Amino acid sequence: ALVANPIFAAALNQRLIGSGWTAEQLENFLYNGAPEDRPRGMPPYDWRDVYNSTTEILKFLSNFLNCLDLNKFEAAATETHLVNKALEHLKNDTFWAGVVFANLHPNSSHIPPYVKYKIRMDIEEVERTNKVKSRSWSPGARDNSFNDLRYIWGGFAYLQDMIDHAVIRLQTSKSQPLGVFVQQIPYPCFVDD
């Protein structure tokens, strides 16, 4: 037994200070015998129980994650095909964004020095582009996080950042950390009456 020697048990307890464990608990956890041969007073829980519990949790997570479809990318031959696929997906609320590369040629093995692309998103996820300002304009900052920051919460800025970093990495063979820093344009103080 691990703690049969009182000197060893005392030394082990000294090393375990602050860990929340004692030599007796460690001996119980590492117990390798048959459950019916467990010494009297030793709790019936050891590493095998932890292993079995962990296995069950991982099986549950595996079953749960099998429900998620991570294959979200679909290629389209033309922008027209992309728009048609997007309209189909919009009916099921499964479309997030489409990317159209204007000057990439399918037979080319290198990207051009200037990459031109468009990000096509559901209008509900980004700012409308058919107007510059609201019809009923009132003074004040555009600081409503739901209505005024759609490029951020809709994901446009993050997708644009990822594409830009990928193009930079392909052009320069250098990797930069991904990330978007956002700061709203300051608006003078005002009182809303």
N, CA, C and O of each residue as an XYZ file, in Angstrom:
772
protein
N       0.836     -1.186      0.000
C       0.000      0.000      0.000
C       0.874      1.240      0.000
O       1.949      1.264      0.599
N       0.400      2.255     -0.674
C       1.171      3.478     -0.856
C       1.443      4.199      0.458
O       2.539      4.721      0.663
N       0.466      4.233      1.340
C       0.621      5.002      2.577
C       0.884      4.111      3.781
O       0.726      4.554      4.919
N       1.282      2.862      3.554
C       1.576      1.969      4.685
C       2.792      2.463      5.449
O       2.866      2.307      6.668
N       3.737      3.052      4.749
C       4.928      3.610      5.393
C       4.590      5.035      5.821
O       4.367      5.894      4.968
N       4.549      5.304      7.143
C       4.140      6.637      7.608
C       5.107      7.740      7.182
O       4.686      8.880      6.987
N       6.403      7.420      7.033
C       7.378      8.441      6.608
C       7.093      8.843      5.158
O       7.092     10.027      4.819
N       6.854      7.840      4.311
C       6.543      8.129      2.907
C       5.226      8.896      2.796
O       5.121      9.845      2.019
N       4.218      8.483      3.579
C       2.920      9.160      3.550
C       3.059     10.615      3.981
O       2.447     11.501      3.385
N       3.870     10.867      5.026
C       4.080     12.241      5.501
C       4.800     13.070      4.440
O       4.441     14.224      4.208
N       5.825     12.482      3.788
C       6.567     13.201      2.747
C       5.651     13.516      1.559
O       5.697     14.610      0.997
N       4.822     12.541      1.191
C       3.902     12.744      0.075
C       2.856     13.806      0.415
O       2.527     14.645     -0.423
N       2.334     13.772      1.640
C       1.371     14.794      2.063
C       2.002     16.175      2.037
O       1.343     17.159      1.700
N       3.281     16.250      2.393
C       4.006     17.526      2.376
C       4.067     18.069      0.943
O       3.891     19.268      0.723
N       4.317     17.181     -0.033
C       4.411     17.591     -1.437
C       3.031     17.966     -2.013
O       2.929     18.760     -2.949
N       1.990     17.383     -1.438
C       0.639     17.607     -1.964
C      -0.068     18.804     -1.339
O      -1.216     19.090     -1.682
N       0.599     19.505     -0.428
C      -0.016     20.668      0.226
C      -0.405     21.699     -0.838
O       0.396     22.041     -1.708
N      -1.608     22.172     -0.758
C      -2.112     23.184     -1.695
C      -2.744     22.596     -2.945
O      -3.340     23.329     -3.734
N      -2.626     21.280     -3.142
C      -3.203     20.657     -4.336
C      -4.632     20.184     -4.100
O      -5.348     19.874     -5.052
N      -5.050     20.126     -2.838
C      -6.371     19.608     -2.523
C      -6.393     18.092     -2.412
O      -7.459     17.501     -2.237
N      -5.239     17.458     -2.511
C      -5.121     16.001     -2.424
C      -4.362     15.616     -1.170
O      -3.583     16.401     -0.629
N      -4.602     14.388     -0.715
C      -3.807     13.795      0.367
C      -3.255     12.475     -0.154
O      -3.683     11.986     -1.199
N      -2.312     11.907      0.570
C      -1.729     10.621      0.172
C      -2.804      9.540      0.131
O      -2.776      8.674     -0.743
N      -3.748      9.580      1.066
C      -4.811      8.585      1.099
C      -5.726      8.705     -0.128
O      -6.116      7.702     -0.725
N      -6.057      9.945     -0.488
C      -6.899     10.148     -1.662
C      -6.180      9.702     -2.937
O      -6.789      9.120     -3.835
N      -4.885      9.981     -3.002
C      -4.098      9.565     -4.160
C      -4.038      8.044     -4.252
O      -4.152      7.479     -5.340
N      -3.859      7.388     -3.117
C      -3.833      5.927     -3.106
C      -5.175      5.368     -3.575
O      -5.218      4.408     -4.344
N      -6.259      5.965     -3.115
C      -7.585      5.523     -3.541
C      -7.766      5.727     -5.044
O      -8.287      4.852     -5.735
N      -7.335      6.881     -5.545
C      -7.500      7.182     -6.963
C      -6.698      6.213     -7.836
O      -7.162      5.795     -8.896
N      -5.495      5.860     -7.384
C      -4.627      4.972     -8.166
C      -4.885      3.492     -7.904
O      -4.187      2.646     -8.464
N      -5.860      3.158     -7.076
C      -6.166      1.764     -6.748
C      -6.430      0.978     -8.028
O      -7.207      1.402     -8.884
N      -5.765     -0.183     -8.148
C      -5.810     -0.944     -9.385
C      -6.440     -2.319     -9.214
O      -6.545     -3.073    -10.182
N      -6.852     -2.651     -8.022
C      -7.395     -3.985     -7.762
C      -8.856     -4.102     -8.134
O      -9.475     -3.169     -8.646
N      -9.383     -5.280     -7.860
C     -10.801     -5.524     -8.120
C     -11.644     -4.708     -7.142
O     -11.239     -4.527     -5.994
N     -12.801     -4.215     -7.570
C     -13.634     -3.397     -6.683
C     -14.016     -4.103     -5.390
O     -14.107     -3.467     -4.340
N     -14.241     -5.423     -5.455
C     -14.634     -6.142     -4.233
C     -13.468     -6.323     -3.265
O     -13.694     -6.614     -2.090
N     -12.215     -6.158     -3.730
C     -11.045     -6.282     -2.861
C     -10.600     -4.940     -2.286
O      -9.570     -4.862     -1.616
N     -11.358     -3.903     -2.539
C     -11.002     -2.563     -2.051
C     -10.983     -2.577     -0.529
O     -11.901     -3.105      0.098
N      -9.929     -1.992      0.078
C      -9.854     -1.961      1.548
C     -11.067     -1.255      2.153
O     -11.637     -0.338      1.563
N     -11.439     -1.712      3.342
C     -12.574     -1.136      4.062
C     -12.310      0.355      4.312
O     -11.213      0.739      4.718
N     -13.319      1.178      4.067
C     -13.216      2.616      4.303
C     -12.715      3.391      3.092
O     -12.752      4.621      3.091
N     -12.245      2.689      2.056
C     -11.768      3.374      0.857
C     -12.969      3.652     -0.056
O     -13.701      2.727     -0.408
N     -13.179      4.919     -0.442
C     -14.332      5.243     -1.297
C     -14.274      4.478     -2.623
O     -13.192      4.286     -3.177
N     -15.412      4.047     -3.129
C     -15.449      3.250     -4.360
C     -15.371      4.114     -5.626
O     -16.274      4.071     -6.462
N     -14.306      4.890     -5.765
C     -14.139      5.755     -6.935
C     -12.655      5.863     -7.216
O     -11.900      6.341     -6.370
N     -12.221      5.423     -8.403
C     -10.799      5.488     -8.741
C     -10.632      5.952    -10.183
O     -11.583      6.428    -10.804
N      -9.416      5.810    -10.712
C      -9.103      6.319    -12.040
C      -9.966      5.669    -13.123
O     -10.235      6.294    -14.149
N     -10.400      4.434    -12.913
C     -11.234      3.760    -13.909
C     -12.592      4.442    -14.029
O     -13.156      4.545    -15.119
N     -13.108      4.906    -12.891
C     -14.383      5.627    -12.929
C     -14.233      6.956    -13.674
O     -15.109      7.348    -14.444
N     -13.110      7.643    -13.436
C     -12.847      8.904    -14.141
C     -12.713      8.639    -15.636
O     -13.246      9.384    -16.459
N     -11.992      7.567    -15.980
C     -11.819      7.198    -17.389
C     -13.172      6.910    -18.041
O     -13.444      7.383    -19.144
N     -14.013      6.142    -17.365
C     -15.331      5.807    -17.915
C     -16.218      7.043    -18.053
O     -16.928      7.193    -19.048
N     -16.178      7.926    -17.055
C     -16.973      9.160    -17.127
C     -16.501     10.033    -18.283
O     -17.310     10.578    -19.034
N     -15.179     10.160    -18.416
C     -14.617     10.965    -19.505
C     -14.996     10.372    -20.859
O     -15.337     11.105    -21.788
N     -14.937      9.053    -20.970
C     -15.316      8.385    -22.220
C     -16.771      8.666    -22.563
O     -17.091      8.939    -23.720
N     -17.655      8.603    -21.576
C     -19.075      8.868    -21.824
C     -19.298     10.314    -22.261
O     -20.094     10.580    -23.162
N     -18.594     11.244    -21.622
C     -18.726     12.660    -21.997
C     -18.254     12.869    -23.429
O     -18.907     13.572    -24.200
N     -17.122     12.265    -23.791
C     -16.600     12.418    -25.147
C     -17.518     11.772    -26.183
O     -17.668     12.297    -27.287
N     -18.132     10.641    -25.841
C     -19.096     10.019    -26.757
C     -20.296     10.942    -26.972
O     -20.776     11.104    -28.094
N     -20.772     11.543    -25.879
C     -21.897     12.469    -25.979
C     -21.536     13.659    -26.868
O     -22.309     14.040    -27.747
N     -20.347     14.251    -26.635
C     -19.913     15.386    -27.448
C     -19.756     14.993    -28.906
O     -20.113     15.759    -29.802
N     -19.224     13.804    -29.148
C     -19.067     13.326    -30.522
C     -20.421     13.195    -31.207
O     -20.577     13.612    -32.355
N     -21.395     12.624    -30.516
C     -22.745     12.505    -31.083
C     -23.366     13.871    -31.329
O     -24.023     14.088    -32.347
N     -23.156     14.785    -30.400
C     -23.704     16.131    -30.528
C     -23.073     16.863    -31.709
O     -23.773     17.497    -32.498
N     -21.741     16.774    -31.830
C     -21.048     17.497    -32.893
C     -21.308     16.901    -34.270
O     -21.125     17.582    -35.279
N     -21.732     15.638    -34.331
C     -22.078     15.050    -35.626
C     -23.289     15.730    -36.244
O     -23.506     15.636    -37.452
N     -24.079     16.414    -35.425
C     -25.255     17.127    -35.933
C     -24.867     18.422    -36.646
O     -25.654     18.960    -37.425
N     -23.667     18.920    -36.386
C     -23.236     20.179    -36.982
C     -22.613     19.922    -38.342
O     -21.764     19.042    -38.486
N     -23.028     20.679    -39.328
C     -22.461     20.575    -40.664
C     -21.391     21.644    -40.800
O     -21.693     22.833    -40.898
N     -20.134     21.209    -40.805
C     -19.036     22.162    -40.898
C     -18.590     22.389    -42.341
O     -17.713     23.215    -42.595
N     -19.177     21.675    -43.275
C     -18.843     21.845    -44.680
C     -19.763     22.923    -45.245
O     -20.786     22.621    -45.859
N     -19.391     24.164    -45.035
C     -20.269     25.282    -45.365
C     -19.956     25.928    -46.714
O     -20.713     26.781    -47.176
N     -18.870     25.540    -47.342
C     -18.455     26.220    -48.559
C     -18.998     25.518    -49.796
O     -18.945     24.293    -49.904
N     -19.515     26.303    -50.716
C     -19.983     25.791    -51.997
C     -19.385     26.660    -53.088
O     -19.435     27.887    -53.011
N     -18.824     26.028    -54.093
C     -18.250     26.769    -55.215
C     -19.339     27.069    -56.234
O     -20.301     26.315    -56.378
N     -19.172     28.171    -56.930
C     -20.089     28.542    -58.006
C     -19.250     28.999    -59.193
O     -18.255     29.704    -59.029
N     -19.661     28.593    -60.385
C     -18.876     28.897    -61.587
C     -18.895     30.381    -61.928
O     -17.893     30.927    -62.389
N     -20.030     31.033    -61.703
C     -20.151     32.452    -62.036
C     -20.869     33.176    -60.902
O     -21.418     32.562    -59.987
N     -20.845     34.489    -60.997
C     -21.549     35.281    -59.988
C     -23.057     35.051    -60.071
O     -23.749     35.081    -59.053
N     -23.557     34.825    -61.261
C     -24.988     34.534    -61.424
C     -25.364     33.244    -60.709
O     -26.391     33.176    -60.034
N     -24.517     32.209    -60.862
C     -24.768     30.953    -60.149
C     -24.715     31.173    -58.639
O     -25.508     30.597    -57.894
N     -23.779     32.007    -58.195
C     -23.667     32.305    -56.762
C     -24.942     32.966    -56.251
O     -25.461     32.596    -55.198
N     -25.441     33.939    -56.996
C     -26.658     34.640    -56.582
C     -27.838     33.670    -56.528
O     -28.642     33.723    -55.596
N     -27.946     32.785    -57.521
C     -29.045     31.808    -57.523
C     -28.949     30.858    -56.332
O     -29.958     30.556    -55.694
N     -27.729     30.383    -56.028
C     -27.548     29.517    -54.854
C     -27.864     30.280    -53.575
O     -28.479     29.739    -52.656
N     -27.438     31.542    -53.522
C     -27.694     32.355    -52.334
C     -29.193     32.523    -52.111
O     -29.667     32.447    -50.978
N     -29.935     32.750    -53.187
C     -31.386     32.909    -53.053
C     -32.039     31.630    -52.543
O     -32.986     31.686    -51.759
N     -31.536     30.473    -52.985
C     -32.049     29.195    -52.467
C     -31.759     29.063    -50.975
O     -32.631     28.685    -50.192
N     -30.521     29.380    -50.594
C     -30.133     29.258    -49.186
C     -30.848     30.281    -48.303
O     -31.120     30.008    -47.134
N     -31.153     31.452    -48.854
C     -31.859     32.464    -48.067
C     -33.248     31.982    -47.658
O     -33.753     32.362    -46.601
N     -33.861     31.152    -48.486
C     -35.181     30.611    -48.138
C     -35.111     29.752    -46.878
O     -36.066     29.700    -46.103
N     -33.978     29.078    -46.678
C     -33.791     28.204    -45.506
C     -33.016     28.891    -44.392
O     -32.735     28.287    -43.357
N     -32.670     30.155    -44.607
C     -31.856     30.906    -43.645
C     -30.495     30.231    -43.422
O     -30.003     30.160    -42.296
N     -29.896     29.736    -44.517
C     -28.594     29.071    -44.423
C     -27.518     29.782    -45.233
O     -26.441     29.223    -45.441
N     -27.782     30.991    -45.690
C     -26.779     31.751    -46.447
C     -26.177     32.813    -45.549
O     -26.893     33.564    -44.887
N     -24.848     32.867    -45.535
C     -24.176     33.916    -44.770
C     -23.506     34.898    -45.713
O     -23.789     36.095    -45.657
N     -22.622     34.418    -46.581
C     -21.903     35.323    -47.465
C     -21.408     34.579    -48.692
O     -21.207     33.365    -48.672
N     -21.218     35.337    -49.751
C     -20.605     34.827    -50.966
C     -19.458     35.745    -51.334
O     -19.533     36.956    -51.128
N     -18.405     35.174    -51.873
C     -17.245     35.965    -52.278
C     -17.042     35.756    -53.773
O     -16.963     34.623    -54.247
N     -16.958     36.863    -54.512
C     -16.743     36.817    -55.955
C     -15.387     37.446    -56.239
O     -15.165     38.621    -55.945
N     -14.482     36.658    -56.811
C     -13.169     37.170    -57.206
C     -13.263     37.565    -58.674
O     -13.493     36.721    -59.540
N     -13.082     38.856    -58.946
C     -13.323     39.384    -60.290
C     -12.179     39.097    -61.255
O     -12.431     38.859    -62.436
N     -10.952     39.111    -60.800
C      -9.831     38.998    -61.734
C      -8.965     37.761    -61.496
O      -7.776     37.778    -61.814
N      -9.526     36.711    -60.955
C      -8.799     35.445    -60.819
C      -9.214     34.528    -61.961
O     -10.402     34.360    -62.233
N      -8.236     33.943    -62.620
C      -8.521     33.058    -63.739
C      -8.381     31.615    -63.287
O      -7.432     31.289    -62.574
N      -9.297     30.744    -63.682
C      -9.304     29.366    -63.173
C      -8.051     28.562    -63.515
O      -7.681     27.665    -62.759
N      -7.391     28.860    -64.633
C      -6.215     28.089    -65.046
C      -4.910     28.654    -64.507
O      -3.852     28.065    -64.728
N      -4.959     29.776    -63.810
C      -3.744     30.408    -63.297
C      -3.293     29.742    -62.002
O      -4.115     29.339    -61.179
N      -1.971     29.632    -61.832
C      -1.437     29.044    -60.599
C      -0.980     30.119    -59.615
O      -0.585     29.798    -58.495
N      -1.028     31.383    -60.015
C      -0.640     32.495    -59.143
C      -1.760     33.526    -59.109
O      -2.543     33.651    -60.051
N      -1.817     34.246    -58.023
C      -2.819     35.313    -57.947
C      -2.222     36.587    -58.541
O      -1.008     36.785    -58.476
N      -3.051     37.447    -59.115
C      -2.538     38.690    -59.697
C      -2.042     39.638    -58.603
O      -2.393     39.475    -57.434
N      -1.224     40.630    -58.981
C      -0.716     41.574    -57.973
C      -1.828     42.376    -57.290
O      -1.694     42.772    -56.132
N      -2.908     42.608    -58.006
C      -4.048     43.322    -57.432
C      -5.255     42.390    -57.502
O      -5.717     42.039    -58.588
N      -5.755     41.998    -56.349
C      -6.892     41.080    -56.296
C      -8.159     41.890    -56.034
O      -8.260     42.622    -55.049
N      -9.113     41.741    -56.936
C     -10.374     42.457    -56.800
C     -11.456     41.440    -56.451
O     -11.620     40.435    -57.142
N     -12.193     41.710    -55.370
C     -13.252     40.788    -54.972
C     -14.438     41.546    -54.398
O     -14.323     42.693    -53.966
N     -15.581     40.871    -54.406
C     -16.810     41.417    -53.828
C     -17.298     40.445    -52.769
O     -17.199     39.229    -52.936
N     -17.816     40.979    -51.697
C     -18.458     40.156    -50.674
C     -19.956     40.392    -50.799
O     -20.435     41.514    -50.639
N     -20.684     39.328    -51.085
C     -22.135     39.410    -51.239
C     -22.774     38.814    -49.998
O     -22.563     37.642    -49.686
N     -23.560     39.625    -49.285
C     -24.198     39.158    -48.052
C     -25.687     39.473    -48.078
O     -26.157     40.308    -48.851
N     -26.403     38.791    -47.222
C     -27.819     39.063    -47.022
C     -27.958     40.494    -46.504
O     -27.230     40.900    -45.598
N     -28.881     41.251    -47.071
C     -29.051     42.659    -46.691
C     -29.419     42.814    -45.220
O     -29.210     43.880    -44.640
N     -29.963     41.767    -44.612
C     -30.311     41.831    -43.193
C     -29.071     41.812    -42.302
O     -29.145     42.175    -41.128
N     -27.935     41.390    -42.851
C     -26.715     41.252    -42.052
C     -25.772     42.442    -42.172
O     -24.860     42.583    -41.357
N     -25.968     43.297    -43.162
C     -25.055     44.424    -43.387
C     -25.845     45.711    -43.586
O     -27.074     45.701    -43.657
N     -25.127     46.797    -43.674
C     -25.723     48.115    -43.898
C     -26.293     48.183    -45.316
O     -25.704     47.647    -46.254
N     -27.411     48.826    -45.459
C     -27.995     48.984    -46.796
C     -27.085     49.876    -47.631
O     -26.458     50.797    -47.108
N     -27.017     49.604    -48.924
C     -26.135     50.391    -49.795
C     -26.910     51.284    -50.758
O     -26.306     51.929    -51.615
N     -28.221     51.332    -50.635
C     -29.010     52.155    -51.557
C     -29.325     53.534    -50.976
O     -30.114     54.278    -51.560
N     -28.735     53.881    -49.861
C     -28.951     55.202    -49.275
C     -27.714     55.594    -48.471
O     -26.974     54.741    -47.983
N     -27.510     56.898    -48.346
C     -26.371     57.403    -47.596
C     -26.755     57.669    -46.151
O     -25.974     57.404    -45.237
N     -27.948     58.188    -45.946
C     -28.426     58.430    -44.587
C     -29.925     58.204    -44.526
O     -30.594     58.099    -45.554
N     -30.439     58.132    -43.318
C     -31.859     57.868    -43.116
C     -32.710     59.011    -43.645
O     -32.295     60.170    -43.619
N     -33.905     58.678    -44.125
C     -34.825     59.689    -44.646
C     -35.210     60.668    -43.542
O     -35.280     61.873    -43.780
N     -35.456     60.165    -42.348
C     -35.811     61.040    -41.224
C     -34.585     61.205    -40.328
O     -34.517     60.641    -39.236
N     -33.633     61.978    -40.805
C     -32.375     62.161    -40.088
C     -32.584     63.026    -38.854
O     -33.334     64.001    -38.887
N     -31.926     62.667    -37.783
C     -31.911     63.504    -36.586
C     -30.470     63.554    -36.102
O     -29.722     62.592    -36.278
N     -30.074     64.666    -35.493
C     -28.684     64.779    -35.060
C     -28.339     63.728    -34.015
O     -29.189     63.292    -33.239
N     -27.109     63.347    -34.014
C     -26.644     62.379    -33.026
C     -25.724     61.345    -33.647
O     -25.690     61.148    -34.861
N     -24.998     60.709    -32.789
C     -24.066     59.679    -33.237
C     -24.836     58.445    -33.703
O     -25.926     58.158    -33.210
N     -24.265     57.732    -34.643
C     -24.850     56.448    -35.071
C     -24.242     55.378    -34.178
O     -23.334     54.652    -34.583
N     -24.754     55.293    -32.963
C     -24.130     54.416    -31.972
C     -25.049     53.287    -31.511
O     -24.789     52.647    -30.492
N     -26.104     53.050    -32.249
C     -26.981     51.936    -31.918
C     -26.316     50.660    -32.430
O     -26.179     50.463    -33.637
N     -25.909     49.807    -31.510
C     -25.129     48.636    -31.913
C     -25.910     47.686    -32.806
O     -25.305     46.961    -33.595
N     -27.227     47.668    -32.709
C     -27.998     46.753    -33.546
C     -28.172     47.301    -34.959
O     -27.989     46.568    -35.930
N     -28.518     48.568    -35.084
C     -28.806     49.131    -36.407
C     -27.600     49.744    -37.098
O     -27.533     49.734    -38.327
N     -26.655     50.272    -36.350
C     -25.585     51.060    -36.955
C     -24.255     50.325    -37.099
O     -23.352     50.837    -37.761
N     -24.109     49.165    -36.514
C     -22.835     48.448    -36.594
C     -23.003     47.107    -37.307
O     -22.388     46.109    -36.930
N     -23.831     47.099    -38.326
C     -24.135     45.841    -39.013
C     -22.915     45.219    -39.685
O     -22.835     43.994    -39.775
N     -21.974     46.014    -40.153
C     -20.784     45.442    -40.786
C     -19.960     44.640    -39.786
O     -19.212     43.739    -40.166
N     -20.101     44.971    -38.512
C     -19.365     44.231    -37.486
C     -20.151     42.995    -37.077
O     -19.667     41.876    -37.244
N     -21.369     43.180    -36.539
C     -22.081     42.009    -36.011
C     -22.582     41.085    -37.107
O     -22.868     39.919    -36.833
N     -22.698     41.561    -38.333
C     -23.103     40.685    -39.430
C     -21.966     39.841    -39.965
O     -22.197     38.885    -40.706
N     -20.725     40.186    -39.594
C     -19.576     39.385    -39.986
C     -18.824     39.887    -41.201
O     -17.789     39.320    -41.551
N     -19.311     40.938    -41.859
C     -18.658     41.439    -43.065
C     -17.205     41.826    -42.795
O     -16.307     41.431    -43.537
N     -16.977     42.594    -41.740
C     -15.617     43.071    -41.449
C     -14.664     41.916    -41.173
O     -13.498     41.972    -41.562
N     -15.144     40.874    -40.509
C     -14.286     39.730    -40.186
C     -13.953     38.922    -41.435
O     -12.818     38.477    -41.607
N     -14.942     38.731    -42.305
C     -14.701     38.008    -43.552
C     -13.734     38.787    -44.437
O     -12.820     38.205    -45.022
N     -13.927     40.090    -44.539
C     -13.032     40.931    -45.325
C     -11.611     40.864    -44.770
O     -10.652     40.797    -45.539
N     -11.466     40.881    -43.457
C     -10.146     40.798    -42.832
C      -9.473     39.461    -43.150
O      -8.278     39.425    -43.445
N     -10.230     38.369    -43.093
C      -9.648     37.055    -43.391
C      -9.199     36.960    -44.845
O      -8.126     36.428    -45.130
N     -10.012     37.472    -45.766
C      -9.639     37.424    -47.186
C      -8.420     38.300    -47.434
O      -7.491     37.880    -48.124
N      -8.409     39.511    -46.883
C      -7.256     40.403    -47.054
C      -5.975     39.768    -46.531
O      -4.935     39.834    -47.186
N      -6.046     39.151    -45.351
C      -4.854     38.511    -44.792
C      -4.407     37.321    -45.642
O      -3.209     37.078    -45.780
N      -5.353     36.582    -46.208
C      -4.985     35.454    -47.075
C      -4.286     35.952    -48.332
O      -3.292     35.363    -48.758
N      -4.788     37.022    -48.928
C      -4.157     37.586    -50.127
C      -2.763     38.105    -49.789
O      -1.814     37.868    -50.537
N      -2.637     38.806    -48.675
C      -1.322     39.320    -48.258
C      -0.351     38.170    -48.032
O       0.808     38.246    -48.440
N      -0.817     37.103    -47.384
C       0.055     35.954    -47.116
C       0.500     35.300    -48.428
O       1.657     34.902    -48.557
N      -0.410     35.187    -49.398
C      -0.046     34.600    -50.689
C       0.907     35.494    -51.474
O       1.792     34.993    -52.168
N       0.738     36.809    -51.372
C       1.590     37.742    -52.116
C       2.976     37.886    -51.499
O       3.966     38.006    -52.220
N       3.054     37.875    -50.168
C       4.323     38.187    -49.496
C       4.969     36.997    -48.807
O       6.118     37.087    -48.375
N       4.262     35.897    -48.696
C       4.728     34.712    -47.942
C       4.971     35.032    -46.474
O       5.736     34.340    -45.803
N       4.326     36.071    -45.979
C       4.437     36.442    -44.568
C       3.057     36.390    -43.940
O       2.062     36.787    -44.546
N       3.020     35.895    -42.719
C       1.751     35.766    -42.018
C       1.603     36.884    -40.997
O       2.532     37.186    -40.248
N       0.436     37.488    -40.979
C       0.104     38.518    -40.000
C      -1.028     37.985    -39.133
O      -1.866     37.225    -39.618
N      -1.066     38.368    -37.863
C      -2.185     37.895    -37.030
C      -3.502     38.494    -37.515
O      -3.573     39.657    -37.912
N      -4.541     37.665    -37.470
C      -5.863     38.143    -37.864
C      -6.426     39.024    -36.763
O      -6.074     38.867    -35.594
N      -7.285     39.934    -37.127
C      -7.925     40.752    -36.112
C      -8.451     42.039    -36.695
O      -7.885     42.586    -37.642
N      -9.524     42.514    -36.130
C     -10.142     43.746    -36.585
C     -10.160     44.713    -35.417
O     -10.612     44.368    -34.325
N      -9.670     45.920    -35.642
C      -9.744     46.971    -34.632
C     -10.776     47.967    -35.123
O     -10.666     48.488    -36.233
N     -11.757     48.226    -34.314
C     -12.856     49.092    -34.728
C     -12.958     50.266    -33.772
O     -12.900     50.110    -32.552
N     -13.110     51.441    -34.357
C     -13.363     52.630    -33.549
C     -14.353     53.491    -34.319
O     -14.131     53.822    -35.483
N     -15.434     53.846    -33.667
C     -16.415     54.688    -34.334
C     -15.885     56.106    -34.467
O     -15.070     56.564    -33.666
N     -16.366     56.788    -35.498
C     -15.968     58.174    -35.702
C     -16.597     59.005    -34.589
O     -17.797     58.895    -34.338
N     -15.796     59.837    -33.919
C     -16.360     60.649    -32.824
C     -17.439     61.601    -33.339
O     -17.378     62.086    -34.469
N     -18.411     61.850    -32.496
C     -19.496     62.764    -32.832
C     -19.546     63.820    -31.734
O     -19.429     63.486    -30.554
N     -19.717     65.095    -32.104
C     -19.742     66.138    -31.063
C     -20.842     65.892    -30.036
O     -21.857     65.263    -30.335
N     -20.629     66.387    -28.842
C     -21.629     66.249    -27.781
C     -22.927     66.925    -28.208
O     -22.909     67.971    -28.857
N     -24.025     66.332    -27.846
C     -25.320     66.919    -28.161
C     -26.316     66.489    -27.100
O     -26.103     65.513    -26.381
N     -27.404     67.233    -27.017
C     -28.477     66.899    -26.090
C     -29.692     66.525    -26.922
O     -30.131     67.295    -27.776
N     -30.229     65.349    -26.670
C     -31.405     64.883    -27.399
C     -32.645     65.312    -26.625
O     -32.937     64.755    -25.566
N     -33.382     66.300    -27.145
C     -34.576     66.826    -26.461
C     -35.778     65.986    -26.767
O     -36.872     66.274    -26.281
